[in-house]
């Protein structure tokens, strides 16, 4: 049995995203795709993995952790730096067979950053340790004053 494949346009329509956004996901490795000629095709299982839908066949004993980290007193620049750090941590040295999904949400009015993490327990723990180390270090990552060079 062959798996259903979607074009970039179909994926964008299903997710309510712009076609360029979907292509960016593909280029960054966030969404797996196969290039056929000049076009990409996305397997239904890869689209499900991006959206967080569980695979049809699950492995017994497989666990997934959901974590929400809330950090108060964060301006937009610091939120961007933390978001980049977390995404780099996810994309560096992690087992691609066990993906970790991360989303960041910054509330300018409340100066609050929320980081939502979904993934296997070990990978999520590594990411939380990284975040804890950065937040507790005196490295200026959350400094509100930025010096212009």
N, C-alpha and C positions, 0 to 999 in steps of 0.2 A: 504494500500500500504506500502510495506517495503522499508526502506531506504538502499541505496547501502553502503556496507561496504568494506573497503580496508585493506589489510595486511600491516604490517610495511614496507615490501619490496616494495609494490606497492606505498605507500606514499613516500618513499625515492626516487623511480624512478620518480614519478610525480613532486616532488619538486627539483630534482637534488641534493639530499643530501645523505650522507652516512647513512646506516641503524642505526649505533650507535647514530648518531645525532638525528634521529627521536625517538629512544628509550629514549634518554636523555630528549627530549621535553615531552614525555609521563610521565616519572618519575617525572619531575619537575612540572607537571601540566599545562605546556604551551599548550599541545595538549591533548584533552580528548580522551580516548580510553577505550575499554571494553576488559577485559582479558577473553579469552575462552581457558581453559586448560592452556597450556604453551605459547600461542600466544596472541598477542594483535590484535584487530580489531578497525579500526577508521571509524566512520560514515562520510559520505560525507559532512554533515552539519558541523561537527567538523573540518574537513579539510578546508572547506570554511572559517570558523571562524579564523583559524590560518593564512590563506593566505590573509585575508581581503576581500574576496568576500562577497558581501551583501547577506543576506539570501533571499530565494525565496519570502517569504511573509514578507513585511516590515510593521511596525506599524506606523500609521499616527502620525505625530508630533515627531517622533524619530529623534534625531539629532546626528551627529558625527562631531567631531572636529579634524582637522589635524594641528599639530604644529611642527615646526622645530626650535630647539634652537641651536644656534651656539655659542660656547665658544672658544675664542682665547687664545693662550698662555698656552695650556694644554699639558703636556708631557704624555707619554704612561701610567705611573703609576697612575697619577691623573685621566686620562681618564678611566682606569679600576676601580678606586675607585668610580668615579661618575656613571659609568654604573651599578655597583653593587648596589649603593644606589638607583638609579632610579628603577631598576628591583625589589628591595626589597620593595620599595614604592608601586609598582604596585601589587605585590603579597601579600601585607599585608592589610587585612581589606577592600578589595574592593569587590563589588557585582559581583560574577562570571557570573551572567546573562547579565552583561554589561561589557564585557572585554575591557581592554585597551591594545593596542599593542605598543611596544616600540622597537626601533632599534637604536643602537649607531654606529657611524662611526668616526674613528679617523684618521686624516691625519698627519703622523709623520713629513713630510717635512714642513708643514705649522703650525704644533703644534696647530691644530684645532680639536675640537670635535663637532660633530653634533648629536643631539638627536632628533629622529623623534617619535612623539607621535600621535597615532590615538585612539580616544575613545569618550565616552560621555562627554558633556561639564562639568559636575560637577566633574567627576573623573579626567579629564584632568586638570582642574583648581587646584584641590588638589595636583596633581603631580607637576604642575608648581610652586605652592606656596612652596612646599617642596624644589624644586630645587633652587628657589630664596633665601630661607632662608639659605640653605647650601652655596650658592655662595657668599652671603653677610655677612656671619658670619666669624669671625676671628678664624677658627678652624684648620687651616693648611691643609685643604683637597687639596688645589691646590698648596701647597708649592712644589717647585721643588727639594729641598734637602731633602733626606730621611735619617734619622739617623739610622744606623745599631745598633740593640740592642745586 
